[in-house]
């Protein structure tokens, strides 16, 4: 069959190869013809989608769906209904994993399925069934994570996580060459282009109430072998001239021995590339020896999830960190000669104005080179989302937001304008300091890179303010 895997056009700060679609393409094209289209990179919104459908003539369209993509995906589905009504549609990704039933509702009037969790095995199996027509006569309950309608009722198969990570083919890099993407990586900044994202592990064992990582990837951290990871690194360096790798794992440093062996092998093999962990690592997994090994192997920056300067809020988030420990670990990153980058959240349920101010003051006293101040977003499937829904919004206002820069939750006692004002104050207070601003400016690599940085700044400083 002809399969189109599509990343919806939406409001995004990063324009990078989509690893999830790349993995599915690699798995499915052993039996089928696969095309990958990045709607953001190629500026393909619903109004241009019909043209791509005519060009590719897909039998199946698979969408990667984040919660912020729901309105856009609905518009793309309307195009499919009008112009290719016989096309199968498969919805997967974080939002379908967290809310499979409601996601399936989007497929009213469309032949389609939802896949929750890892789809590396499920998706190609489903494609084979669709191609042969066997699904009509064969039960679908052997396909992990599949959600579909049967005789008017919703059926959800249990998920199964892939244990042997080395058995998963590398992403189909030839369908999304990293050297053809703009200078707008996940981390915003980089040392040298081209940049390629990679993952070495999947899963998250932690209990943070705001995060859906364990829902989409499981609670057990499963690692690829060092040999497997470096085989992919070598392929990227030699085939696409990649100069920098961004490991976007949720828990890259969770297994200390893996990281030490990886660093040792990078040096032993004489591999030369910059790398960083822009998705954030757990501070309590870091120590002086580990950071020294990472630095020696080419790691130059680490993003860390700090979240709050209030111990009460950290405890309510179930972050498992103390303020003194955070300060100590950030100091170790600086001591190792790497750039520390902090992630913070404002507007968490029950958070007071004074606690938000504590976070702003705390962020400025840690010696961070960069920081991001995220408004709290309650994602389906998380414990924080259940808190808000159980209160039936009596203590806060739950909103649909098209991006992370917009307000999606307004705590009791605040307005949208006030929340955006606090966020702007946090950004301006952090970056409008001569030493921080100087480091920021000197890390801009080109006029085109500057364009994408300015675009990010405008998005985060603007947004909803009514």
C-alpha positions in Angstrom: 0.0 0.0 0.0 0.9 3.6 -0.3 1.3 5.1 3.2 1.6 8.8 4.0 3.0 9.7 7.4 2.2 13.3 8.3 3.4 15.8 10.9 0.6 18.4 11.2 1.4 22.0 10.7 1.1 23.8 14.0 2.7 26.4 16.2 6.1 25.0 17.0 9.5 26.4 18.1 11.5 23.5 16.7 11.6 22.2 13.1 13.4 18.8 13.2 13.1 15.3 11.8 10.2 13.6 13.5 11.7 10.5 15.0 8.3 8.8 15.7 7.3 8.9 12.1 10.8 7.9 11.0 10.7 4.8 13.1 7.2 3.9 11.7 8.4 4.5 8.1 11.4 2.2 8.7 9.2 -0.6 10.0 6.4 -0.3 7.4 8.4 0.2 4.2 9.6 -3.4 4.4 6.3 -4.3 2.8 4.8 -0.9 1.7 5.6 2.4 -0.1 6.0 5.1 2.5 6.3 8.9 2.3 7.0 11.2 5.3 5.8 14.8 5.2 6.7 17.4 7.8 3.8 19.8 7.7 5.6 22.6 9.6 8.8 22.4 7.6 7.0 22.3 4.3 4.2 24.8 5.3 1.4 22.3 4.5 -1.7 23.3 6.4 -5.2 21.9 5.7 -5.6 24.3 2.8 -2.6 22.8 0.9 -3.2 19.2 2.1 -5.5 18.3 -0.8 -2.6 18.9 -3.2 -0.3 16.5 -1.4 -3.0 13.9 -1.3 -3.4 14.1 -5.0 0.4 13.8 -5.5 0.9 10.9 -3.1 -2.4 9.1 -3.6 -2.2 7.3 -0.2 -4.1 4.3 0.8 -3.3 5.1 4.4 -2.6 8.4 6.2 -0.9 8.3 9.6 -0.9 11.4 11.8 1.3 12.1 14.7 -1.0 13.8 17.2 -0.1 16.0 20.2 -2.8 17.6 22.3 -2.1 21.0 20.7 -2.7 19.5 17.3 -6.3 18.5 17.8 -7.9 21.4 15.9 -5.5 21.1 13.0 -5.9 17.3 12.7 -9.7 17.7 12.6 -9.3 20.1 9.7 -7.0 17.6 7.8 -9.5 14.9 8.4 -12.2 17.0 6.8 -10.0 17.3 3.7 -9.6 13.5 3.6 -13.4 13.0 3.9 -14.1 15.3 1.0 -11.3 14.3 -1.4 -10.2 10.7 -0.5 -13.0 9.1 1.5 -11.7 5.6 0.9 -8.4 6.3 2.6 -7.6 4.6 5.9 -6.5 6.9 8.7 -4.3 6.0 11.7 -3.9 8.4 14.6 -1.0 7.9 17.0 1.4 9.8 19.3 1.1 11.3 22.8 -2.5 12.5 22.8 -4.0 9.2 21.4 -1.9 7.3 23.9 -3.3 9.4 26.8 -6.9 9.7 25.5 -7.6 6.9 23.0 -11.4 6.9 23.2 -11.9 10.7 22.6 -9.2 10.6 19.9 -11.2 7.8 18.1 -14.2 10.2 18.1 -12.2 12.4 15.6 -12.6 9.6 13.1 -16.4 9.8 12.8 -17.2 9.1 9.1 -13.7 7.9 8.4 -12.2 4.4 8.1 -9.6 4.5 10.8 -7.8 3.4 13.9 -6.0 4.8 16.9 -2.7 3.3 18.2 -1.6 4.1 21.7 1.9 3.7 23.0 4.7 2.3 20.9 3.6 1.6 17.3 6.9 0.1 15.9 5.3 -3.4 15.8 1.6 -2.5 15.8 1.6 -0.1 12.8 3.2 -2.4 10.2 1.1 -5.4 11.4 -2.1 -3.3 10.9 -0.9 -2.1 7.5 -0.3 -5.7 6.4 -3.9 -6.6 7.5 -5.3 -3.6 5.7 -3.4 -4.4 2.6 -4.7 -8.0 2.5 -8.2 -7.2 3.7 -7.6 -9.8 6.4 -8.8 -7.5 9.2 -12.4 -8.1 8.1 -12.1 -11.8 8.9 -9.3 -11.9 11.5 -9.6 -10.6 15.0 -7.6 -7.4 15.7 -7.1 -8.1 19.4 -3.5 -9.4 18.8 -2.3 -5.9 17.8 -0.9 -4.2 20.9 -2.3 -0.7 21.6 -4.9 -0.8 18.8 -8.1 1.1 19.4 -11.1 0.7 17.0 -14.8 0.4 16.7 -16.5 -3.0 16.6 -20.2 -3.3 16.3 -20.6 0.2 17.6 -18.5 -0.2 20.7 -14.9 1.0 21.3 -12.3 -1.8 21.7 -8.9 -1.0 23.3 -6.1 -3.6 23.1 -3.6 -3.5 26.0 -0.2 -2.0 25.2 3.0 -4.1 25.1 6.4 -2.4 25.4 9.3 -3.5 23.2 12.0 -4.9 25.4 14.7 -5.5 22.8 15.4 -1.9 21.7 18.1 -3.0 19.3 15.5 -4.9 17.3 13.9 -1.7 16.2 15.2 -0.4 12.8 16.9 3.0 12.7 14.5 5.8 11.6 14.2 6.1 7.8 16.7 9.0 7.7 16.6 9.1 3.9 12.9 10.2 4.1 13.8 13.1 6.4 17.5 13.9 5.8 18.7 16.0 8.8 21.0 18.1 6.6 17.9 19.6 4.9 16.3 21.1 8.0 16.6 24.7 9.1 18.6 25.9 12.0 15.7 25.6 14.5 16.5 22.5 16.6 14.7 21.5 19.8 17.3 23.2 21.9 17.1 26.5 19.9 20.9 26.7 20.0 23.6 24.5 18.6 27.3 24.4 18.0 27.5 23.3 14.4 25.1 22.2 11.7 23.7 19.8 10.6 22.0 18.7 13.8 20.1 15.3 14.1 17.9 14.2 17.0 18.3 10.7 18.4 16.9 8.6 21.3 19.0 6.0 23.2 16.2 5.0 25.5 12.5 5.0 26.1 10.4 5.1 29.3 10.1 7.0 32.5 9.8 5.6 36.1 9.2 8.9 37.9 5.9 10.1 39.3 5.8 13.8 38.3 2.1 14.6 38.2 2.2 16.9 35.2 4.1 14.5 32.8 2.6 12.0 30.4 6.0 10.3 29.6 5.2 7.0 31.3 1.8 6.9 29.5 3.4 7.2 26.0 6.6 5.2 26.6 6.0 3.0 29.7 7.4 3.2 33.3 10.5 1.1 32.7 13.5 2.7 31.0 14.7 0.5 28.2 18.0 1.2 26.6 19.5 0.5 23.2 23.0 -1.0 23.4 25.9 1.4 23.1 27.0 -0.4 19.9 23.6 0.1 18.4 23.5 3.8 19.3 27.0 4.5 17.9 26.2 2.6 14.7 23.4 5.1 14.1 25.6 8.0 15.1 28.3 6.9 12.6 25.6 6.5 9.9 24.5 10.1 10.5 28.0 11.5 10.5 29.1 9.7 7.4 25.9 9.8 5.3 24.5 13.3 6.1 27.6 15.1 7.4 25.9 15.6 10.8 28.1 17.5 13.2 25.8 17.5 16.3 23.5 15.0 18.0 20.6 16.0 20.3 19.6 13.1 22.5 16.0 13.8 23.2 15.4 10.9 25.6 13.3 11.6 28.7 15.9 9.9 30.9 19.2 9.8 29.1 21.3 9.7 32.3 19.0 7.3 34.2 21.4 4.4 33.7 24.8 5.7 34.7 26.7 2.7 33.4 25.3 3.1 29.9 26.3 6.8 29.7 29.9 6.1 31.0 30.3 3.3 28.4 28.9 5.4 25.6 31.4 8.2 26.4 34.2 5.7 26.7 33.4 4.3 23.3 33.0 7.7 21.6 36.5 8.5 22.7 38.0 5.1 21.9 36.5 5.1 18.3 37.7 8.7 17.7 34.2 9.9 16.9 34.1 13.7 16.7 30.7 15.4 17.2 29.0 17.8 19.5 26.1 16.6 21.5 23.6 17.7 24.2 20.4 16.6 26.0 17.9 19.3 25.2 14.8 17.4 26.5 16.1 17.6 30.0 17.9 15.1 32.4 17.1 14.3 36.0 19.4 16.3 38.3 19.6 13.5 40.9 21.3 11.2 38.3 24.3 13.5 37.9 27.6 13.4 39.6 31.1 14.8 39.0 32.5 11.6 37.3 29.6 11.3 35.0 29.6 14.9 33.9 33.3 14.8 33.3 33.0 11.8 31.1 30.1 13.4 29.1 32.1 16.6 28.7 35.2 14.7 27.4 33.0 12.9 24.9 31.7 16.1 23.3 28.6 17.0 25.5 28.6 20.8 25.9 25.2 21.6 27.5 22.5 20.0 29.6 18.9 20.9 30.1 17.5 20.1 33.5 13.9 20.1 34.8 13.9 22.4 37.8 10.2 23.5 37.6 9.9 25.6 40.7 11.7 27.7 43.3 9.0 26.7 45.9 9.6 23.5 47.8 5.9 23.2 48.4 5.2 23.2 44.7 8.0 20.8 44.0 6.6 18.4 46.5 3.1 18.8 45.1 4.5 18.0 41.6 6.2 14.9 43.1 9.4 16.1 41.5 11.5 14.3 44.1 14.0 17.1 44.4 15.1 19.6 47.1 16.1 23.2 46.4 19.5 22.7 47.9 20.1 19.6 45.8 19.1 21.5 42.6 21.6 24.3 43.4 24.4 21.8 44.1 23.8 19.8 40.9 23.6 22.8 38.6 26.9 23.9 40.1 28.4 20.6 39.2 27.3 21.1 35.5 29.0 24.5 35.5 32.1 23.0 37.1 32.3 20.3 34.4 32.5 23.1 31.8 29.0 22.6 30.3 26.2 25.0 29.9 23.3 24.5 32.3 19.8 25.2 31.0 16.8 25.3 33.3 13.1 24.4 32.7 10.6 26.1 34.9 6.8 26.0 35.2 4.5 28.8 36.4 0.8 28.6 37.1 0.7 25.2 38.7 -2.6 24.4 40.5 -2.7 26.1 44.0 0.5 28.0 43.2 0.5 31.5 44.7 1.9 34.8 43.3 4.6 34.7 45.9 5.6 31.2 44.9 5.8 32.3 41.3 8.0 35.2 42.4 10.2 32.7 44.3 10.7 30.7 41.1 11.7 33.9 39.2 14.2 34.8 42.0 15.5 31.3 42.3 16.1 30.9 38.6 18.3 34.0 38.6 20.5 32.8 41.4 21.4 29.3 40.0 24.1 30.4 37.4 22.0 29.1 34.5 23.0 30.3 31.0 19.5 29.9 29.6 16.0 29.2 31.0 12.5 28.5 29.8 9.5 29.5 31.8 6.6 27.3 30.7 3.0 28.1 31.6 1.5 25.0 33.2 -0.3 22.8 30.7 -2.5 20.0 32.0 -2.2 17.1 29.6 -4.8 14.3 29.4 -3.8 11.2 31.2 -1.7 12.9 33.9 -2.6 13.1 37.5 -2.7 16.9 37.4 -5.2 16.8 34.6 -7.4 14.5 36.7 -7.2 16.9 39.7 -8.5 19.7 37.5 -11.3 17.6 35.9 -12.4 16.2 39.2 -12.8 19.8 40.5 -14.9 20.4 37.4 -13.0 23.7 36.9 -14.5 25.3 40.0 -10.9 26.3 41.0 -9.5 27.0 37.6 -10.3 27.4 33.9 -9.2 24.7 31.5 -8.7 25.9 27.9 -7.7 24.5 24.5 -4.3 26.0 23.5 -2.7 25.7 20.1 0.9 25.9 21.5 3.0 25.7 24.6 3.3 29.5 24.5 -0.4 30.0 25.0 -2.4 29.8 28.3 -4.2 26.4 28.7 -5.0 26.6 32.4 -5.9 29.6 34.6 -5.7 28.9 38.3 -8.2 30.4 40.7 -7.5 34.0 41.5 -5.7 34.7 38.2 -6.5 35.9 34.7 -4.9 35.0 31.4 -3.4 38.4 31.2 -1.9 38.1 34.7 -0.3 34.7 33.9 1.2 36.0 30.7 2.5 39.0 32.5 4.2 36.8 35.1 5.7 34.7 32.4 7.0 37.8 30.6 8.5 39.1 33.8 10.3 35.8 34.4 11.8 35.9 30.9 12.8 39.5 31.0 14.2 39.3 34.5 16.3 36.3 33.5 17.6 37.4 30.1 18.0 41.2 30.5 21.1 40.8 32.6 24.3 41.8 30.7 26.2 38.5 31.3 23.3 36.3 30.3 22.3 38.4 27.3 25.9 38.4 26.1 26.1 34.6 26.2 22.8 34.4 24.4 23.9 36.8 21.6 27.3 35.2 21.1 25.7 31.8 20.7 23.7 32.9 17.6 25.4 31.2 14.6 24.1 33.0 11.6 21.5 35.6 10.4 19.1 32.7 9.6 19.6 31.3 13.1 18.9 34.7 14.5 15.6 34.8 12.5 14.4 31.6 14.2 15.5 32.8 17.7 13.6 36.1 17.2 10.6 34.1 16.1 10.7 32.1 19.3 11.1 35.1 21.4 8.1 36.8 19.7 6.0 33.7 20.2 6.7 33.2 23.9 6.6 36.9 24.8 3.4 37.4 22.8 0.5 34.9 22.9 -2.8 35.2 24.7 -3.1 38.2 27.1 -6.8 39.0 27.4 
